[in-house]
């Protein structure tokens, strides 16, 4: 793909994320509005995307990439897990800073399957989280399953925050959430180690 094409494609993706950050929902955004903000005809989008729905999938991919970068992961193919910051804390910080992008990643209803060429990158954050947890608990036999439980708890709590169901100040909310995660992680993994020692 030529440099000009890559730049033009990115403009559409960036504008979706900008408009979401400004408070618009996916139902309030369309190609004409996006193109008007960029300064081109809305039909230009079809040079880079098969449909509006495909543009949204690519925007979701970009939001996830920015989440990884914000968590200190510049190159997902070369990650030093020994020096990686606490992924859960980075995740919480991302949601606090970009609640609209979190809605896009996890809560908004998207139409149609994701494009084949980005499906690998869409599962990348989960793969990185599972690997990070395996590094933390190398003796666990059910790391992926237990990591899923931790993430489900975190997602539920962050969904309350994103939809204004939590009334606490952000700072106290974050600290309490991290404390709850540590407690749940200990219950899931340390209890397993204790049981293993007894058998």
Secondary structure as the mmCIF struct_conf table of DSSP 4:
data_model
#
loop_
_struct_conf.conf_type_id
_struct_conf.id
_struct_conf.beg_label_comp_id
_struct_conf.beg_label_asym_id
_struct_conf.beg_label_seq_id
_struct_conf.end_label_comp_id
_struct_conf.end_label_asym_id
_struct_conf.end_label_seq_id
HELX_RH_AL_P HELX_RH_AL_P1 UNK A 3 UNK A 21
TURN_TY1_P TURN_TY1_P1 UNK A 22 UNK A 23
HELX_RH_3T_P HELX_RH_3T_P1 UNK A 26 UNK A 28
HELX_RH_AL_P HELX_RH_AL_P2 UNK A 31 UNK A 38
TURN_TY1_P TURN_TY1_P2 UNK A 39 UNK A 39
BEND BEND1 UNK A 40 UNK A 40
HELX_RH_3T_P HELX_RH_3T_P2 UNK A 42 UNK A 47
TURN_TY1_P TURN_TY1_P3 UNK A 48 UNK A 48
BEND BEND2 UNK A 50 UNK A 51
HELX_RH_AL_P HELX_RH_AL_P3 UNK A 52 UNK A 70
TURN_TY1_P TURN_TY1_P4 UNK A 71 UNK A 72
BEND BEND3 UNK A 74 UNK A 74
TURN_TY1_P TURN_TY1_P5 UNK A 76 UNK A 77
BEND BEND4 UNK A 78 UNK A 78
TURN_TY1_P TURN_TY1_P6 UNK A 81 UNK A 83
HELX_RH_AL_P HELX_RH_AL_P4 UNK A 87 UNK A 97
HELX_RH_AL_P HELX_RH_AL_P5 UNK A 99 UNK A 102
HELX_RH_PI_P HELX_RH_PI_P1 UNK A 103 UNK A 107
BEND BEND5 UNK A 108 UNK A 108
BEND BEND6 UNK A 112 UNK A 112
HELX_LH_PP_P HELX_LH_PP_P1 UNK A 113 UNK A 115
HELX_RH_3T_P HELX_RH_3T_P3 UNK A 116 UNK A 118
HELX_RH_AL_P HELX_RH_AL_P6 UNK A 119 UNK A 122
TURN_TY1_P TURN_TY1_P7 UNK A 123 UNK A 123
HELX_RH_AL_P HELX_RH_AL_P7 UNK A 124 UNK A 136
TURN_TY1_P TURN_TY1_P8 UNK A 138 UNK A 139
BEND BEND7 UNK A 141 UNK A 141
HELX_RH_AL_P HELX_RH_AL_P8 UNK A 143 UNK A 162
TURN_TY1_P TURN_TY1_P9 UNK A 163 UNK A 164
BEND BEND8 UNK A 168 UNK A 168
HELX_RH_AL_P HELX_RH_AL_P9 UNK A 170 UNK A 198
#
